[in-house]
């Protein structure tokens, strides 16, 4: 079996990846505070400033595949990922790096595909873009960049926020003019498995195949929950009030139709009205 090391294994995406990959790979993971659901000898407590510990873990495991879904301070993350890439360059490992829609937040005039040149204005987007470029320079084709939009799941902060807001009648601020797509943790994990098993390369934009404004997404959730209160506070994203597209689109045709999902699929799964969790590729 190939060895997979998940950096950030106790997070929302990391947990989904463990569940999806455990039957096919030898899965290892790192965590900051909360331990992941892995055997004791396959999990490592690791902070992003602990570069020597990272090197020791890589040299001990010798992973075939490393998946990075880390969070943390931007400058330290850059140092961490640079050292990681340098270690992986010494061996025949592949790396899958999770990036973000924010690498395009400097141009909201249209949805962006894998071939578009990123333009970012936010600190987060600039950091992710800098990390993408640095990793590409070191690992070249052994790096796969996976850009994702907002991630949902039954244990996601966004889903918890909606439930807590309903319980406490607390407003949620949403953008009425910002068109987005979304993603689901378990679907993302299935897509990553397919990409790994088929050794696909390059940049991937993964997300729902359809678009709606952020406000419309929340409206549909509340409608299906039959919530009749005024929970949403509408605002516009930047001025002027033109429609903005905080959206990833894909021009690739690598993934099968069974791994393509809509916003409605995501909402139905969150509300336990769909068989999305049993869809197979």
C-alpha positions in Angstrom: 0.0 0.0 0.0 1.1 3.6 -0.7 1.7 5.7 2.4 -0.4 8.9 2.6 0.5 11.7 5.1 -2.3 14.2 5.8 -1.1 17.4 7.3 -4.0 18.8 9.3 -5.7 15.5 9.8 -8.0 16.6 12.6 -9.6 19.4 10.6 -12.9 19.1 8.6 -11.2 18.1 5.3 -8.5 16.0 7.1 -11.2 13.9 8.8 -13.1 13.3 5.6 -9.8 12.3 3.8 -9.0 9.8 6.6 -12.5 8.2 6.2 -12.2 8.0 2.5 -8.6 6.8 2.1 -8.2 4.4 5.0 -9.3 1.3 3.1 -6.9 1.9 0.2 -3.8 3.5 1.7 -1.6 3.4 4.8 -2.8 6.7 6.2 -0.8 8.9 8.7 -1.7 12.3 10.0 -0.5 15.3 11.9 -2.6 17.4 14.3 -2.2 20.5 16.5 -4.4 19.9 19.5 -7.3 17.4 18.6 -6.2 13.9 17.8 -7.4 12.4 14.6 -9.1 9.0 14.3 -5.9 7.1 13.5 -3.9 4.5 15.4 -1.5 6.1 17.9 1.6 5.1 15.8 0.2 6.8 12.8 -0.5 10.3 14.2 1.9 13.0 15.2 1.4 16.2 17.2 3.0 18.9 15.1 2.9 22.7 15.1 3.8 24.6 11.9 6.9 26.2 13.6 8.4 22.7 14.3 10.4 22.3 11.2 12.9 19.8 12.6 10.0 17.6 13.8 8.5 17.8 10.3 11.7 16.7 8.8 11.9 13.8 11.2 8.3 12.7 10.4 9.0 12.8 6.6 12.2 10.9 7.0 10.6 8.3 9.2 7.5 7.6 7.2 8.8 8.2 3.7 5.3 9.0 2.4 4.4 8.4 -1.2 1.8 11.1 -1.0 1.5 14.2 1.2 -1.8 16.1 1.4 -1.6 19.6 3.0 -4.8 21.1 4.5 -3.0 23.1 7.2 -4.0 26.3 8.8 -1.9 28.8 10.6 0.1 32.0 10.5 1.0 32.8 6.9 4.7 33.5 7.1 5.3 30.4 9.2 3.2 28.3 6.8 5.4 29.5 3.9 8.5 28.4 5.8 6.9 25.1 6.8 5.8 24.3 3.2 9.2 25.2 1.8 11.0 22.8 4.1 8.4 20.2 3.4 8.9 20.6 -0.4 12.6 20.4 0.0 12.3 17.1 1.9 9.9 15.6 -0.7 12.1 16.6 -3.5 14.7 14.1 -2.2 12.3 11.2 -2.6 9.7 10.2 -5.2 6.7 11.7 -3.4 3.7 13.6 -4.7 2.1 16.5 -2.9 -1.5 17.7 -3.0 -1.9 21.3 -1.8 -5.2 22.8 -0.9 -5.5 26.4 -2.1 -8.5 28.7 -2.4 -10.9 30.8 -4.5 -9.1 33.8 -2.8 -6.2 33.6 -5.3 -8.7 35.3 -7.7 -10.2 37.8 -5.2 -8.6 40.7 -7.1 -10.9 40.1 -10.1 -14.5 39.4 -9.3 -15.7 40.2 -12.8 -16.2 36.5 -13.8 -15.8 32.9 -12.7 -12.2 31.7 -13.0 -10.9 28.5 -14.5 -7.6 26.6 -14.0 -5.9 28.4 -16.9 -6.7 31.9 -15.7 -3.9 33.9 -14.1 -4.6 34.5 -10.4 -5.0 38.1 -9.2 -5.4 38.6 -5.5 -5.9 41.6 -3.2 -6.4 39.9 0.2 -3.6 38.9 2.5 -5.0 35.3 2.5 -5.1 35.1 -1.3 -1.6 36.5 -1.7 -0.3 34.0 0.8 -1.9 31.1 -0.9 -0.7 32.2 -4.3 2.9 32.7 -3.0 2.7 29.2 -1.6 1.4 27.8 -4.9 4.3 29.4 -6.8 7.0 28.3 -4.3 5.8 24.7 -4.2 5.6 24.6 -8.0 9.2 25.8 -8.4 10.4 23.1 -6.1 8.2 20.1 -7.0 7.1 20.9 -10.5 4.8 18.2 -11.8 4.9 16.3 -8.5 2.7 19.0 -7.1 -1.1 19.0 -7.6 -2.9 22.3 -6.6 -6.5 21.9 -5.5 -8.4 25.2 -5.3 -11.6 25.0 -3.3 -14.5 27.4 -2.3 -16.3 27.4 1.0 -16.4 23.9 2.5 -19.5 22.6 4.2 -20.1 19.4 6.2 -22.4 18.2 9.0 -19.6 19.1 11.4 -18.4 22.3 9.7 -18.3 25.7 11.4 -20.6 27.1 8.8 -23.3 24.5 9.4 -22.9 24.9 13.2 -23.3 28.6 12.8 -26.7 28.2 11.0 -28.0 25.9 13.7 -26.7 28.1 16.6 -28.2 31.2 14.9 -31.6 29.5 14.6 -31.4 28.4 18.2 -30.5 31.8 19.5 -32.3 33.9 16.8 -29.0 35.5 15.9 -28.5 37.2 12.5 -26.2 35.9 9.8 -24.7 38.5 7.4 -24.8 37.3 3.8 -23.9 39.0 0.5 -26.7 39.5 -1.9 -24.5 40.3 -4.9 -21.7 37.8 -4.5 -22.1 34.7 -6.7 -20.4 31.7 -5.3 -20.0 28.0 -5.5 -19.6 25.7 -2.5 -18.3 22.3 -1.6 -18.9 19.4 0.7 -16.2 17.6 2.8 -17.1 14.1 1.9 -17.4 14.9 -1.8 -14.0 16.6 -1.8 -12.4 13.5 -0.2 -13.9 11.3 -3.0 -12.6 13.6 -5.7 -9.1 13.7 -4.1 -9.1 9.9 -4.0 -10.0 9.7 -7.7 -7.2 12.3 -8.5 -4.7 10.3 -6.5 -5.6 6.9 -7.8 -5.6 8.0 -11.5 -2.4 10.1 -11.0 -3.9 13.2 -12.4 -1.7 16.3 -12.5 -1.9 20.0 -12.6 -4.4 22.4 -11.1 -7.9 21.5 -10.1 -10.9 23.8 -9.4 -13.3 21.7 -7.4 -16.7 22.9 -6.3 -20.4 22.8 -7.0 -21.2 22.8 -10.8 -23.9 25.5 -10.4 -23.8 29.0 -9.0 -25.9 31.1 -6.8 -25.4 34.1 -4.6 -24.3 33.5 -1.0 -27.6 34.9 0.1 -29.6 32.5 -2.1 -27.6 29.5 -0.7 -28.6 30.4 2.8 -32.1 31.2 1.8 -32.5 27.7 0.3 -31.2 26.1 3.5 -33.6 28.1 5.7 -36.5 27.4 3.4 -36.0 23.7 3.6 -35.7 23.9 7.3 -39.1 25.7 7.2 -37.6 28.5 9.3 -40.0 31.5 9.1 -37.9 34.1 11.0 -35.8 36.9 9.6 -32.4 35.4 10.3 -30.4 36.9 7.3 -29.0 40.4 7.2 -28.3 41.3 3.6 -25.4 43.4 2.5 -23.4 44.0 -0.6 -19.8 43.0 -1.3 -17.9 46.1 -2.0 -19.1 49.1 -4.0 -20.5 49.6 -6.6 -23.3 47.1 -6.1 -22.5 45.2 -9.3 -22.6 41.4 -9.3 -19.3 39.9 -8.2 -18.2 36.3 -9.0 -16.2 34.7 -6.1 -16.4 31.5 -8.1 -14.2 28.7 -9.3 -15.1 26.9 -12.6 -13.4 24.0 -14.2 -12.5 23.4 -17.8 -11.1 20.0 -17.1 -13.0 16.8 -17.9 -11.0 14.4 -15.8 -13.6 13.7 -13.1 -16.5 11.4 -13.8 -20.1 12.7 -13.7 -20.7 10.7 -10.5 -18.2 13.1 -8.7 -20.0 16.2 -9.9 -22.3 17.9 -7.4 -24.7 20.8 -7.3 -25.5 23.3 -4.5 -28.8 21.5 -4.1 -27.0 18.2 -3.5 -24.9 19.9 -0.8 -28.0 21.3 0.9 -29.9 18.1 0.7 -27.0 16.2 2.3 -26.7 18.7 5.1 -30.5 18.2 5.7 -30.2 14.4 5.4 -32.5 14.3 2.4 -30.0 12.9 -0.1 -28.1 9.7 -0.9 -25.1 11.8 -1.8 -23.0 9.9 0.8 -23.5 6.6 -1.0 -22.7 7.8 -4.5 -19.9 5.9 -6.0 -17.5 6.9 -8.8 
